[in-house]
Amino acid sequence: MNAGINTLRDRGFIQQVTAEGPLKELMEHGPVTYYVGFDPTASSLHAGSLMPIMAMRHLQLAGHRPIALIGGGTTLIGDPSGKTEMRKMLSPEEIESNGQKILSQLRRYLPGLQDGRSSAGARSAAAEGLFLNNADWLRPLNYIEFLRDVGVYFRVNEMIKSESYRLRLEREEGLSFIEFNYQLLQAYDFLYLFDEHACTLQMGGDDQWGNILSGTELIRRKRSKRAFGLTFPLLSTASGTKMGKTADGAVWLDADKTSPYDFYQYWINYTGDAEVERNLMYFTLLPVQEARELAAAQGSKINQAKHRLAYEATRLAHGDAAADAARAATVAAFGDGTGASGSADLAAIPFSTITRERLREGVELVQLLVDTKLASSRSEARKLIEQGGAYVNGQPAQDVKMRIEETMIESGAIMLRHGKKKFHRLLVQ
């Protein structure tokens, strides 16, 4: 059997790992069950979640079994790792709803992932992988028994040395006692999955290293068995922003929150030339050698590699048809990265409708920029126009008092643009 960990190492996924040699040997002798936790704090995962998801996929392709764990129980508390303030508390109903939406997104990347809370899901889990919610075993816990059974293995002086706790303790708002319990509960998750599903590997972002080690240590002390932990690098873009974030907010995996076209654009616009190989390795399933050859392009040809990255990432998130449409729309608007002019296929560019009657009266460009979300407010729209960043049908708008009129219709539409990359089509009815 493919070790799987070799793939993660070759593609740069591994930041830290416990006992890599024994883990590799274990993977070579049979399928290993591994898990990653996702907090259902929103109704969608975002592009920043793709690092662990893609690592899970690579291990699944190598023949190993994934468990995607939704933190329905731990989200009721909140993970302090990497956070400067306490998270908003969600109701169990909100968490359950978010979890089901996240499951549908994970299934695009992890084919055959089964809801383990159903009998059919549990039966097929050995081959396909499981989707679980830790609320199912955390909420029924007796607190006194939990402290006696698990808490006895934790030392407060060691816990507060971890970066996630230390950073919060240094801030004025401090760390709530409810959050302080998070590490114990995450360790218990690993122990539960070890006992119930023979799970021997936990993976996560590098800010989870301390929490992951607490789980491997709990298993060692209570079961006298070895379990493993592995973390991924924490990524940022060339501009220094956190992966999966833009000035406008998160880049969601839900097509209703971030359209496939905008998702495609994200990978082109926020991937620096030096990041092309890294992102091809992390966020596509292209073979390593092909990714390296694409990223080795020089000059303007590197844009072709960015288009391939955007296409492959969008295809995984939204399917072939959506990726094809996003690529066609991008080529229509900007060309294909080779210098060739675009085609006439603009169908995937964000659009809205406007009546011809309304245009006869004339509509403020400032208001249309707000209505189409090319600007967040009228003041931002005016500033955009004044700085020469607003375009109508490819021509810069010169006047903040400009009105969009019927005479500006071209091929049944009016094209608005913010800067070089953000388009919106007004389809005239």
PyMOL commands that set and color helices and strands:
alter all, ss='L'
color gray80, all
select helices_A, chain A and resi 5-10+20-28+47-61+74-76+92-109+119-128+135-138+143-149+151-153+156-159+163-169+177-180+182-197+206-223+260-269+273-283+288-295+299-318+320-334+356-361+365-371+378-386+406-408
alter helices_A, ss='H'
color red, helices_A
select strands_A, chain A and resi 16-17+33-38+65-70+114-115+130-133+199-205+228-232+245-246+249-250+351-354+363-364+390-392+395-396+403-404+413-418+422-428
alter strands_A, ss='S'
color yellow, strands_A
deselect
rebuild
show_as cartoon
